[in-house]
Amino acid sequence: MAVVDSLRTLIKNTSGATKTFSFIPPHGKRLADDEETSVLGDIVLRLSSTRAREAYESAVASVEITVRHTPAPIIVDDDDDLPKQLTVDAGTVAGEDPILPSSL
């Protein structure tokens, strides 16, 4: 997975129709049925108003969108004091070295 991809939220329109989702940063986005789009960072943290958060929560609850990927949480390993990124492989959760831009 590319570094930039690992830092994005991937969203898919599963509403069954072409629809505009006003909460997709920066100013909303129209998606065809089954079309995917990505947002840099965690979309929940990018929602700038209560109205946007409520629209997002409603779209998720009614399965109009499916969140297919979010940036993995990064935590510090207490044993070696190094950051680890959570991963899931075949149902097993593990920590691995994070995929980060070299500028961080």
N, C-alpha and C positions, 0 to 999 in steps of 0.2 A: 504494500500500500504506500502510495506517495505521501510525503510529509504533509502537504497541504490537504490531501484527502482525509488524513487521520485527524485533522483539526476541524472538520466540517460536520454539520448535521445534514443528513440526506432524508428528504421527505418525498413521499409518493402520493399522488392523487388517487384515492381508491373510492371516490364518490360515485363512479359509474357515468360521469358526465364531465364536460369541460367546465371548469369553475374558477372563479377568481378568489384567491385567499388573501384577504387584506392584511393579515398579520405577518406575511412573509417579508422580512426586511429586504431592501430598505423602504419600499413603498407599495408592497403587495405584488402579487404575481398571478397571472392566469395560467392554469395548467390543464392540458388535455387529460382525459381519463387515462390512467396508468402512467402518466408522465411523471418523471422525477426531477427534482431540483435540489440544489445544495445551498447551504448558508454557512458562511465562515463562523466557526465557534458553536456554542450551544445555543440553539434557537430560543430556549426559555429565557436565557440571560439577555437576549437581544430584544425581547418584547418590551416596548417602551411605554406602554400604557395599560391601564386596567382593561380597557376595551380590547386591546390586542391580545392580552392574556386570556380573557374570557372567550374570544373568538377561537383562539388556538385550542383551548381546553374543550370547547364544544366540538370542534372538527375532529379532535382525537377521540372523544367519547362516542361520537356518532359514526366513527370509522370512515369519515370523509377523507382523512389523510392517514397515512401510516408513517411513523418515524422509523426509518430503516437503519439508521446509524447515527450515533452522536459521538462527540469526542470522548475518548476513554478517560476516566478519572486517573489522575496521577497522584500517587501517595508515596510517602517516604518509608523505606524499609528500616525498621528499628535495629536490625542486626548490623547492617553496613552503612546506614545513614545515606543511602542513595535513592533517588526517585525510581519508582516502578509504575508501569502502566498496566491497568487491569485488562486481561484478555480472557476470552472464553473459546475453548477448542473442544469440540465433541462433548459439550456439557460440563467441562471442567474449567473452573475459574483459576487463573494463575497470574502471577506478576512477571513482567518482562521489562527490559530496558525500554524507555519511552522513545517514540519516534518524534523528535523535535527538530525544528530548524536549527542550524548551527549557530545562528545569531543569538539564540536564547542562552 
